Amino acid sequence: MNVRDTLKINKAGHLEIGGKDCVALAARFGTPLYVMDEQYIRAMCRAYSQAIRTDYDGNGLVLYASKAFSCMAIYKIAQQEGIGIDVVSGGELYTACKAGFPADKICLHGNNKLYGELEDAVRCGVGLIVVDAYTELDKLDALCAKYGKKQAVLLRVNPGVEAHTHRFIQTAKTDSKFGFSIADGTAEKITVCALQKKNLLLKGYHCHIGSQIFEKQSFALAAEKMLAFMEVMRRKYSFTASVLNLGGGYGIWYAEGDERQSVSDYTQYLRTVIAAVKEKAEEYEFPKPYLLIEPGRSIVGEAGITLYTVGAIKEIPGVKKYVAVDGGMFENPRYALYQAKYTAVLANRAAEPATERVSIAGKCCESGDIVCADVDLPAAREGDILAVLSTGAYNYSMASNYNRNAVPPVVLVGGGRAEYIVKPQTYEDIVRNDVIPDFLR
């Protein structure tokens, strides 16, 4: 196995990531353990930024999608790489500000932003807020009046492009909680409303067609539909949108059947989008908009792995073999949610051939607690170190304390170093906010 230079089998026959032996990482930091590859993250940031510089004259910005993986260290990397970020909650915004990330490169999303979240965004001076409701326009306009500010906004628009992905992560269907539809006229109506707000500066539009998409033409079609809509708004209302955010959703490799791509291959998604934007802008004689993209999952997804220690092994003759690990749906709920597929490797025996097909079970008291199903491994033994690949996105960020299990720590590896970027939770952390009221004493 040689997935890339920074994820490979070393001379000891062990899985290695970022120059660090996974068996040694497990011994030093314990398991379960999230491990993130700094070099890969930076390479992805640079590849996307380079595509905007070379193919679009630098007239745009990469926004790292925080929901994929949020912590202060990832924001520091984004800042060092000169990219922006998008946030979807007050907690993500607070984390970014705590890390010292420049507010003018922050874009706030959300279909139901709380009043306090909007207020925090206005007060700290975020660069853009993506509006997704009429009431939000009203609240935001009043907040800006209160603080004597003018806030730049985009409108979330649904272009009606249905991408081939899991139904729960399609966001541009006609029936979606996100955005205003071009087809039914609501996108036009919210545009008219936004233009009338005294304290808001409507800059343009945002769309996002879904996640884990491999069809490049889906993104091109969305771009074409958005430019066509923007041209209609120019003709009817003399509004020339200057900013277009085309979201993200570029698919990554999880398991057999997914397209395996190099870092440079991912830029082809963006180049496809850029080509469509330039073509339509020329066709309509429309000023090329400032282009924003949000490739969160593809920046961190394949950069991350999760390490476990194998525990109980149970074989049901003629049915299935379960290999249990010390993690589970509390630190990776994606199988339970989406029946997500993963690739697993015995990190301490990575060079050995697979001899059996098993399902990796978690330790939660839940029948559906499966980390990954039907994976091929050498015959596992208690104490083996198991690595599940491509867990950098939506794993730590979706983790919970289900069954009062501790959320695992996160370690960043790179440049010969391995250090915590999220420290381990303790049982004391779990009970920290518990209170026994007086009437129970």
Steps between C-alpha positions, in 0.01 A plus 500: 500500500629846407216749512733800489846598618376597846284189555682176433635176639847544650791257521365351824179403320304761696268767370666840505343845467687828474828324571367351825452129569135442593591229750728746679227766489253261661754411770576866577155656482267203556194398301256585363697782342434735210817575302522786247770537233620863490686467170194368318275774641739772388545340157124506443469864608779597262364300206162671512654844551735443208209412270329829584823692439583339168155431352301794638763773532491474877148645506369275777563330830498151645282478812572201720165346603522481879227242547736234363744546788520796734766582757738790556794326333319447169412870494863587564603284203234668283626842605861406422394370157320825419154351460169598659252292698128450520327437831149376570453563871593731782735234633696478176513881480623523860766236438628682192513835681671337799766371258555854375356439154433826308126570512488653153584159355216326684168415334205406725245245380192333647133454420389606849764726651426600855470867591811473716695343214406782265587757765841341561566496125411869460698604805818315400473621138469181294554557131179341373177361639302260282131576558253212488170648626287815474495536878879482499515797263285698742701401810830568331389838366387604850822374659711698255296811574559440873877476456529760226639254247439398142517122455590331172267206430441225249169323441483121511350387169385156392593449132308171474797280415453150640835333553540123534583464868332387822154657532585643843788704360327634190433867567383643167189290446165677467409359842784628717523699821774707336468794266248670274406330175569657165229286338209613719596869504585523870867577426390803303262615773762481775738695274250785472450497876874501574564794267258709704683453831677821601774341711579198283721491192387222269814375329372191322400140548595169651405149398605150604370194317605233750794303634717208393441564129728361228318636194691810395225604260253535787709788630528650151123482456445675832740776395318545170161522671629752751649725230176483304305605810744779575456632146121503545540699823724747318252551218189525720634690801831653387672292769839368392613235743871534572548183708409140423554224754463158338541296816692175504410135520789347304513128570788321672619141508364288783497148363499283187260649248594862573723684257854520633656835416824681561514847651537655155199303371274679747576831334325369189170545685580866547634543148176355363302752703725789401468413131120500527495835684732664247306364202163620628636836614636556150174386341295744710768772496478479878792620715679193631389465864736453790492123543480321834521123552463289814693171463502394864473124479755466222756705693490292818311178421783286368746681726355323803502146632369350824699249702333236720602202710332171415308341786237226492468288185175316441419265211145393420553183292371538149385856565767757590812569699515807721824666605430742783711810568521755779318765297158499339212716394587755771812602303383402150122502449518506120422132447193528722391814314591426139625140492830663411771278354858499627829324447664338803860382547671316784762765564741262674467236224439725200715299260311174561240386244131506588357156573149569624210741475377647827293784641662742743272546800515773762465476876170685537192328637326521164443231237566752224838597640711409198810695402534337159336195346641224281867589491782265406774447759759247610361287786479758777620434853419674826749784550555569128497868400231565241504809278192628320592729211347825376350605833623861499159648413174469696644262759637713782249771407205259542635317805298484822514366853245226429509240781719758674798402292772762467552668163849395381782752472641625171871489414662693215800332335748664267858619477614220727263615776186356656309721743149541635280756331201383707585359841337183640171530681487369855208361695514820701446694175191288433338575838624860520158654431294244693314641800310323781226745605422558865167316487684176416738526793 
